[in-house]
């Protein structure tokens, strides 16, 4: 909607409700669905798949697989990976990110070029 609360064209429809939603500093939104994340780009009026999160079967190491085929990254074999559910009850504080994942509390430092830097 615009500043007068009038529609800006056709609405963007989501197939299902996101588990988590972050407003970004540029006015866009980051949604977490099951184990994948998408960007709602309000200026282009599109939903852009970003990445999916997995955990290696043999360890607790987490891996992000980029959804964009234009990324230039080599395809990754996901047969040894298990889908990781989206984070829940997440909060950004400065350079750090805190979240609940299942029964676990997770915290990590946000990298300089990470999309998580734009979370308000």
N, C-alpha and C positions, 0 to 999 in steps of 0.2 A: 504494500500500500504506500501511497505517497504521503506527503505531509498533511494533506487534507483528508486522509483516510479513504482515498479512492483507489480502486484496484489498478495495478500496473500491468494489464494484459491478463492472459490466461494463468490460472493458478498452477503451481508445480505440485503434482500429486506424488505422495510417498506410498509405496505398496504396504509398508508396515511401520509401526511406531519405532523410533530409535530407542536404544537402551540408555544412551547418554547423548547430551547435546551441549556444545560449547559455542558461545558467541565469540567471534573473532574481532579484532580491532578494526579490520577493514569493512565490517558490516556483514560479512558472510558467516556461515555456520559450519561447524564440524560435527557430524553425526556418527555415532557408533552403533552399528547393527550387528548383533551376534558377535562375529569375530572380524568383521570388516569395517572400514571407516570411509566415509565419503564427505566431500566438500559441497555445500550448497552455495554456488556462486550466484549471488543476487544480481550482479551487474550483467552477466551473460545469460542468466535465467536457465542454468543447467545444473545437474547433479553430476559431479566428477568423482568416479571411484579413485581412491588414493592408495590404500594398502590393506592387507589382511595380516592379522597377527597369528603366529603359530608358536608352539612349544615343541622342542625336539623330544622325541620319545625316550631317548637314552639319558637325557639330563634336564635340568630346569632352565636351560638357556632359551631365551625368547628370540624369535626371528620375525621381522616384518618383510612381507613379500609385496613389492610394488605392483599395483593394479594396472598402471599405465604402460602400455606396450611401447610407447615412444620414449621411455626412460633410458634406453640404451643399456639396461642391465641384462645380463644373461638370464635365460629362463632357469628357474630353480626347481629341482626335484622335491616335491612336497610329500612323497611317499613315506618319509621318515619323520614327518611332522604331524602334530595334533593341533586342531583348531583351538585357539585361545579365545574365550568369551571376552566381550568388550569390558573395559574397566567400568566400575560403578562407583558412585559417590566420589568423583574425582574433584580435585581442587588444585589450582596453580597458585603458588606464593613465590613471587620473585622469580629466581632461576630454577625453582624446584617444583616438582609435581608430586602430589600425594593422591593415592586412590585405594579403593578396596577392590580386590579381585577374588571372588569366592569368599573363603575364610581368611584370606591373607591381606595384610597391609603392605602396599608397595610405595616406594618413594624413589625418585631418580632426579638427576640434574638434567635440565633441558639443554640440548645442544644449541649452538649459535644459529644454525640454519634450519632449525626444526619449526614445523607449523605450530607446535605447541607454544612457541614464543608469542604467538598472536592471540592466545586465549585471554579474554578480558577477565 
